[in-house]
Amino acid sequence: MESTFIKTIEKDIDGLMGGAFLTAGNDKEFNTMTISWGSIGFMWRKPVFMVLVRESRYTNEFMKNGESFTVSIPYEKNKLEALKICGTKSGRDVDKEKEAGIKFIKSKKVKTPIIEGCEKYYECKIVFKNTMNLDDLDKEFVKTFYDGETKGHVLYFGEIVEEY
C-alpha cells in the first residue's frame, strides 16, 4: 500500500476533530462509535492511527478482543446526526445502523466494516494497546477530562494497512 495520508493529513485531522466513526469487530459482529480524538503518524516504521476508547464503551469489547478497526471520516459533515447518535447511544441497547441511518459496508483489507458515504477511510490492524493510568496524566487534563473518574481510556495503535 502506498501511504498517501501525508497529503491529506490536515483535512483528515480536521475531519477527525469534527467527528468520525470508529468501528471495531469483524464482518459478523461489530460496533461503531463517534471519536474526535486520535493521532495519525509513524511508529515502528509503519503508518499508524492511534485511537482512544473508554474502558466502559461497548466498542472497547470489540477492540480488546479484535484484530482490526476502521475509521470512517465524513469530511462534508453530512452525517452530523448519525455521529451524534453513535456518540450518545450504546450498541448494547440500539441498532445503530437503523437508528443513525448509516450503512456498514465491506472494507478492502480488514474484516471490520466501514461506514458508507464517508470521504476518507482508514483500515487498521491492531498492533499495540495500553490502558491509561490517570496518575501519569497531567493533572489539568485529569481535572478537565476525567474529573471524579478512576479510569481513563485504552489507547489502541493500529497499523494503517489501507486508506482511501
Steps between C-alpha positions, in 0.01 A plus 500: 500500500631841408442732794329821393367636828786752526341676201164525679603506866371852570161417351495163680578655840239773444251227410592297807456802727155553351409138567579167339372144530723246674381149419637185662425132462478271200266454206235333719517675839607861534414835650570859407540809715583865447853624561658842477832416665779307334838525341640410161873453450792262468616249761698181467573600136130475421216746442289485816161629616461522879149517645377530859203302631359514851507163674124517563409535131339210318744559214786431740386137529550461125831688506633297793417166337543597136775528245398812311306824493394753239462876513246655261526879472213704354673818377177652374327495841201329341485248782476728805181340630645150451818606683287634785304176529811280478666714767213500747330162462646159571499215252406285799160672500426611143564395142721792398473423129122540520488776764771718341407430139846374410603202292793272577685376192791264446847649534783413262761329721375445855193316628358811672245686284500869410213753495364567153499859377808635676779671310803340670562150632779348706523124548726404790650185648532528879870480588504636857258590779558657838268619776563851627599550861344831605777546759741543209289760318541876541278604792331775297394241239372270774294785646364604160429162343481243783385691808368251753576200282741223590565364151628667187501377144660203335741609226489282190771530238404367158736452210330667205474217247270683259377856450283658236 
